[in-house]
Amino acid sequence: MSSDFLHALAGTLFDVLPIVVIIFGFQVFVIRRPIANLRRVLLGFLYVLLGLALFLDGLEKALFPLGRLMAEQLTDSGFLHRAMHVEGTALDWRDYLYVYLFAAAIGFSTTVAEPALLAVALKAREVSGGAIGVWGLRIAVAIGVGLGIALGTFRIVTGTPLHWYIITGYVLVLIQTLSVPKNIIALAYDSGGVTTSTVTVPLVAALGLGLASTVPGRSPLLDGFGLIAFASLFPIMSVMGYAQISHWRARRQRPQRG
Amino acid sequence: MVVTAWYCDRAVKEYLLPLLRSLFESLRDLLPILLVIAFFQLVILRQPIPHFGDLLWGIGLVVLGLTLFVQGLEMGLFPLGETMAYDFARKGSLVWLLVFAFSLGFGTTVAEPALVAVADEAAQVAASGGSIEDNDAARERYATGLRLTIALSVGIAIVIGVLRILRGWPIQYLIIGGYLGVVIMTLFAPPEIIGIAYDSGGVTTSTITVPLITALGVGLASSIRGRNPMTDGFGLIAFASLTPMIFVMGYGILLG
């Protein structure tokens, strides 16, 4: 039992405390009914608490330091000069190819491991009667996050205004909303909010900060932000895209079968 | 002997096999990160992986943690969210349901560590942009105000989202209205707050809040006649990630 684990446990406990107070307060004073299977529910809470603490402690031990270090190394100007650069010219946006690749890969892979997304995917499978697979939804969201974060790093490198990207994204979401099956819309909007929590945010923030402090003319304070906004917008598009594709395929197959 | 063997067999089938399966699934969830890190470290950066033993130990903890978390979801958070939704629906008191929705949104956000970090950074940005004085007291005041603003916006978001489930309003109109709000606020907000505002939408919903709120929404939609849990049950998280953007820019305009 290390002090890191206890630290993570205390943090998670602090996270859970307001929820416990609110829920049990309302249960006792407003609903005034005993909670069904109270012991099982409490045991479940304990599992969630211990699970998240172990999860965070493990990430902090193994993956975060390495991921942060790699984000620093990949955005380091020495590495960029060696990697792709034509000698004698200034660095331009094409020299950051590995950064975009890393951004896409790390966005994709951390999203697959994101526990909050897993929870929503489990619920979506249950509610849709299995039509929406846990794995399919997570892959669709992860593709969105990967693309979004890659584009977000491109934006930091080029220094173009964040709001133009986001507003364009809104317009695309709007157009897609008009043509997707109705029952996927709410889930697609939700998947934007769940992608960025325990796993993705620390690594992505390190990438944005590293990039903003090494690219000439960018300030980490002003340009380091925005990656999370990309990571919450693009999954909405990719999940609706996934729904559109499966819808079209189902429609194309139907006449052949009949 | 036969009885013991039967018990062993049952224990294996009921506990050990599911446990092994979910451990394996957690490992599979983690695999992409490991591949990405290994590839960039070994192929692109051409460096050895440091502290390999620590890495393996950490991965073990992550896999175990994820497995426990999923187990706890199914036992605790999901059923709790749903039963509360049923109980509120049966009680039939709209006011209490909305009070509960607001408290859940506000209470889980105000102490969120990710939000504390974002608020502190925002205060630094504001101080460097000259919209507040650059000293500890002014920054502290700004950060606290921002946190309360965001928590308030999440509380309001959950209230609107719950009302939407009860009334069966189509989600897209509300979300598109929210997008319009974001665009309009962007026009007037001080430029240095925009990045933080856009990011604040993503950091408000924590790993414990999401399952609970999702279960609450789905539970409400399934306990009200005429609502479809798929179409109406989801969407609470979407509101909780949208309103903070508008409110943070509003905060920036008021104090800028």
Interface residues (C-beta under 8 A of the other chain):
Chain A: G11 T12 F14 D15 V16 L17 P18 I19 V21 I22 I23 F26 Q27 V30 I31 R33 I35 A36 N37 R40 V41 L42 L43 G44 F45 L46 Y47 V48 L49 L50 G51 L52 A53 L54 F55 L56 D57 G58 L59 E60 K61 A62 L63 L66 G67 M70 Q73 L74 F79 A83 Y98 F102 A105 I106 F108 S109 T110 V112 A113 P115 A116 L118 A119 V120 L122 K123 A124 V127 S128 L162 H163 I166 I167 Y170 V173 L174 T177 K182 N183 I185 A186 L187 Y189 D190 G192 G193 V194 T195 T196 S197 T198 V199 V201 L221 L222 D223 G224 F225 G226 L227 I228 A229 A231 S232
Chain B: D29 L30 P32 I33 L35 V36 I37 F39 F40 Q41 I44 L45 Q47 I49 P50 D54 L55 L56 W57 G58 I59 G60 L61 V62 V63 L64 G65 L66 T67 L68 F69 V70 Q71 G72 L73 E74 M75 G76 L77 F78 P79 L80 T83 M84 D87 F88 K91 S93 W96 F100 S103 L104 G107 T108 V110 A111 E112 P113 A114 E121 Q124 V125 S128 P170 I171 Q172 I175 I176 Y179 V182 V183 T186 E192 I194 G195 I196 Y198 D199 G201 G202 V203 T204 T205 S206 T207 I208 T209 V210 P211 L212 T214 A215 V218 N228 P229 M230 T231 D232 G233 F234 G235 L236 I237 A238 A240 S241
